[in-house]
Amino acid sequence: MTTDNIAIQTIDVHKEYKRDAFRIVALENANLTVGRGEFVALMGPSGSGKSTLLHLIAAIDRPTQGRVLVLGQDLAQLSDSQMARWRNENIGFIFQTFNLIPVLTALENVELPLLLTRLSKKERREHAAVALQLVGLGDRLDHYPRQLSGGQEQRVAIARAIVTDPAIILADEPTGDLDGESAMEILWILSKLNQEQGKTIVMVTHDPQAAGYAGAVRHLEKGQFKD
């Protein structure tokens, strides 16, 4: 795989946390390469470092040691404010808990990432509406989270993640709080975004059936890759 075709590369990444007198190693010499347009599932038991790795790739956190290169950018070279701007432009993050703001409509929730751009209010609303249409919620723009099912709330969260047209989508257990039918809908949307729009996707999951939607599966155990 040439450098131009690599979307994500972690090189000998080590991450540890200090809690009082204790040192907790979350990742140890973690090496991961994801090509542009790939859909990769990260699997492993709880506490294996999956979510930690996702946060490092998303520039939400920094490694203790090692390098994280995303879309050719060495994240260590960015200041905190630069990281926030870079993340908003390049990364769409989908959480297990939907993290929607209850007093905002679906449209307003999806519009939030665009508040950091130079788009006009009219343009922001148009972009948000298109994102909601892409996930099948074009008729729910003015609904509040309490008026939506769990699956619909997660679809709003996906629309919010893709509204800035990021190259990379990171999903942390996106179906973990959903029933089987809703989970399938979410996985179908992610698969469609990967296949039709060429989005690079890294998804953390415990579910082998969910992982089956990915083109490749990597296994983490005690902070290290086992394959």
C-alpha positions, 0 to 999 in steps of 0.5 A, a space after each residue: 500500500 502506497 503512502 497516498 493510499 493510506 488513510 490511517 497509520 498508527 506506529 508503535 503507539 503506546 497509551 497509558 493513564 495514571 490513576 493515583 499511584 497506579 499506571 494503566 496501560 491501554 495500548 502497547 505498540 499498537 500498529 494499524 494501517 487502514 487504506 483510503 476507502 476501507 471499512 475496518 472493524 476493531 474487535 476485542 474484549 472490554 478494556 482491550 484499548 479499542 475505544 482508546 485507539 479510536 480517540 487517538 485517531 480522532 485527535 480527541 486524545 494524544 498517545 503517550 508514545 508513538 505516532 498517529 498519522 491520519 490523511 498524511 497529517 502527523 497529529 503530534 504536530 498540531 496544537 490543541 486548537 489546530 487539532 479541534 479544527 482538523 478534527 471537525 474538517 476530517 473526522 466524523 465520530 459516532 458514539 454508542 450513546 447518541 449524544 443528541 441535545 434534547 432541546 434541539 430538533 434533529 435538524 439543529 442537532 445535525 447543524 451543530 458541527 457546521 457552526 464552526 464553519 463559514 457557511 451561512 445559516 441558510 447553507 448550514 440548514 441545507 447541508 443538515 437537511 441533505 445529511 438527514 435525507 441521506 440517512 432516511 430522515 428527510 421527514 423528521 427534520 423538526 422532530 426532537 430526540 424524545 419524538 424519535 426511536 433509538 434507531 432514528 436517534 442514531 441515524 441523526 447522530 450519523 447525519 451529524 457525523 457526515 454533515 461536514 463531509 469528512 473523509 473518515 468516519 469513526 464509530 464506537 459501538 454504534 449499534 450497542 444500544 439498539 435492537 436487532 432491526 435498528 442495528 441492521 439499519 445503522 450497519 446498512 447506512 455505514 456500509 452504503 457510506 463506505 461503498 457509495 461515497 468512499 468513506 473510510 470507516 473504522 468501527 469498534 464492535 463486540 458483535 461478530 455479525 456487525 463486524 461482518 459488514 466490514 471488509 477487514 477485522 482486527 483484534 485487540 487484546 490487552 492493548 495489543 493487536 493479535 493479528 
